[in-house]
Amino acid sequence: MSDIKVFRLEDQDLDLSKPIVTVPVVNAGFSRSMGAGFAAFESCSVEHTVTGYDEVLYVVSGSMSLRQDNQRWRAGPGDLLWIPADETFIYEADERCVTFYSTSPPEMSGSTRKTDEFPSGDPETIDSDG
């Protein structure tokens, strides 16, 4: 049996009861080398430091920005943000923004150090005759 998993965005709980919600689907329980998940931002301006890990954010829908002092990096659907370890910045989003994120190493990130299980889909069975 394979350990491959598929995590569908539509199966994850991204209900925004807080300004930022993360769902770390690939976490330290799966991998020692990388973490990944989905995050949603809305009506927020939240300071954050990526302490001891690198992070990539890929914007799926909506738009957001990262701000440091008088600099801002805006990102919309299809854009990717690279955040090297030990950077401090402010997440900003006016509208709902959904992202895919990846961290390395996973045990350094507050979200991907967890070992929770999240909903994943089953593989389809393929007829070997056809």
SVG drawing of the C-alpha trace seen along z (x, -y; Angstrom):
<svg xmlns="http://www.w3.org/2000/svg" viewBox="-16 -53 33 60">
<polyline fill="none" stroke="black" stroke-width="0.4" points="0.0,0.0 1.3,-3.4 1.7,-6.3 0.8,-8.9 -2.0,-11.2 -4.1,-13.8 -5.4,-16.8 -8.3,-18.6 -8.7,-22.3 -12.5,-21.8 -12.2,-19.1 -10.3,-21.4 -11.8,-23.7 -10.7,-27.2 -13.5,-28.9 -12.2,-32.3 -13.1,-32.7 -9.7,-34.3 -7.9,-36.7 -5.5,-33.9 -6.4,-30.2 -3.9,-27.4 -4.5,-23.8 -1.0,-22.1 -1.9,-19.0 1.7,-17.8 3.4,-18.2 6.1,-16.7 3.9,-13.6 4.4,-12.9 7.8,-14.4 11.0,-15.5 12.1,-17.6 9.1,-19.7 5.7,-20.9 2.8,-22.2 -0.7,-23.3 -3.5,-25.7 -4.0,-29.1 -6.7,-31.8 -6.4,-35.4 -9.0,-38.1 -9.3,-41.6 -5.9,-41.3 -2.7,-43.0 -0.6,-40.5 3.1,-40.6 4.9,-37.3 8.5,-36.0 9.5,-32.8 12.0,-31.7 14.3,-29.0 12.5,-27.9 12.0,-29.0 8.5,-29.4 6.8,-29.7 3.3,-31.1 1.4,-30.5 -1.8,-32.5 -4.7,-30.4 -7.4,-33.1 -7.8,-36.6 -4.9,-38.9 -2.6,-39.7 0.7,-41.4 3.7,-41.1 5.0,-44.4 8.3,-45.3 8.7,-48.9 8.1,-51.0 8.2,-48.1 5.3,-46.0 5.2,-42.8 1.7,-42.3 0.6,-38.9 -2.5,-37.7 -3.7,-34.4 -0.8,-32.5 1.9,-34.5 4.4,-32.9 6.1,-34.6 9.5,-33.3 10.2,-34.1 13.7,-33.2 14.2,-32.1 14.2,-34.7 12.4,-37.4 9.8,-39.5 7.0,-41.0 3.3,-41.8 0.7,-39.7 -2.0,-42.0 -5.2,-41.1 -8.4,-43.1 -10.4,-40.5 -10.4,-36.7 -7.2,-35.3 -6.5,-31.5 -2.9,-30.3 -0.9,-27.1 2.2,-27.2 5.3,-25.1 7.9,-25.2 11.3,-23.7 12.1,-22.2 8.6,-21.5 9.4,-21.1 10.4,-24.8 7.1,-26.2 4.3,-26.6 1.7,-25.1 3.7,-22.2 5.5,-21.0 2.1,-19.5 1.3,-15.9 -2.4,-16.2 -4.3,-14.2 -6.4,-16.1 -9.0,-14.8 -7.4,-13.2 -8.9,-11.5 -8.6,-7.9 -6.9,-6.8 -9.1,-5.6 -8.8,-1.9 -7.8,-1.5 -8.8,1.6 -5.5,3.4 -7.0,4.7 -7.6,1.4"/>
</svg>
